[in-house]
């Protein structure tokens, strides 16, 4: 019984780790066209599942962190 619960929890975690284009546009507050342009220009980490694009939540967080802009006083913005 405990093994089944452990497998179910790991599957739920894996499902929450993967986002589709709709989830990503809602998360980034941008359009699908913007996401597709970034993917096409190899500026954004993505993979295909059939014809559909998928994104790992951890890759998206890393991508955002790499593009964080410094404020005028040299501190990072929140």
C-alpha positions as CSV (number, residue, x, y, z in Angstrom):
1,X,0.0,0.0,0.0
2,X,2.8,2.4,0.9
3,X,4.6,1.6,-2.4
4,X,1.4,2.6,-4.4
5,X,1.1,5.8,-2.5
6,X,4.8,6.6,-3.2
7,X,4.4,5.9,-6.9
8,X,1.3,8.0,-7.0
9,X,3.0,10.9,-5.3
10,X,6.0,10.8,-7.7
11,X,3.7,10.7,-10.7
12,X,1.8,13.8,-9.4
13,X,5.1,15.6,-8.9
14,X,6.2,14.7,-12.5
15,X,2.8,16.0,-13.9
16,X,3.2,19.3,-12.0
17,X,6.7,19.7,-13.4
18,X,5.5,19.7,-17.0
19,X,3.7,22.6,-18.5
20,X,2.0,23.0,-21.9
21,X,1.9,26.2,-24.0
22,X,-1.3,27.4,-22.3
23,X,0.2,27.0,-18.8
24,X,3.4,28.8,-19.8
25,X,1.6,31.8,-21.4
26,X,-0.5,32.1,-18.2
27,X,2.6,31.8,-16.0
28,X,4.7,34.4,-18.0
29,X,1.7,36.7,-18.9
30,X,2.6,36.7,-22.6
31,X,1.0,35.5,-25.9
32,X,1.5,32.1,-27.6
33,X,3.2,33.9,-30.4
34,X,5.9,35.1,-28.1
35,X,6.5,31.6,-26.7
36,X,6.6,30.1,-30.2
37,X,9.0,32.8,-31.4
38,X,11.4,32.1,-28.4
39,X,11.2,28.4,-29.1
40,X,11.8,28.8,-32.8
41,X,14.9,31.0,-32.2
42,X,16.2,28.4,-29.7
43,X,16.0,31.0,-26.9
44,X,13.7,29.0,-24.7
45,X,14.0,25.4,-23.3
46,X,11.3,23.2,-24.7
47,X,10.6,19.7,-26.0
48,X,8.0,18.2,-28.2
49,X,5.5,15.5,-27.2
50,X,4.1,14.6,-30.6
51,X,3.3,17.9,-32.2
52,X,2.8,19.7,-28.9
53,X,5.4,21.8,-27.1
54,X,6.1,21.0,-23.4
55,X,8.1,22.9,-20.9
56,X,9.8,21.8,-17.6
57,X,8.9,24.1,-14.7
58,X,12.5,23.9,-13.4
59,X,13.9,25.0,-16.8
60,X,11.5,27.9,-17.0
61,X,12.5,29.1,-13.5
62,X,16.2,28.8,-14.5
63,X,15.5,30.7,-17.8
64,X,13.8,33.5,-15.9
65,X,16.6,33.7,-13.3
66,X,19.2,34.0,-16.1
67,X,17.4,37.0,-17.6
68,X,16.8,38.9,-14.4
69,X,17.6,42.6,-14.9
70,X,19.7,44.6,-12.5
71,X,18.2,47.7,-11.1
72,X,19.8,51.1,-11.6
73,X,21.5,51.0,-8.2
74,X,23.2,47.6,-9.0
75,X,20.8,45.5,-7.0
76,X,18.8,42.7,-8.5
77,X,15.1,43.3,-8.8
78,X,12.7,41.0,-7.1
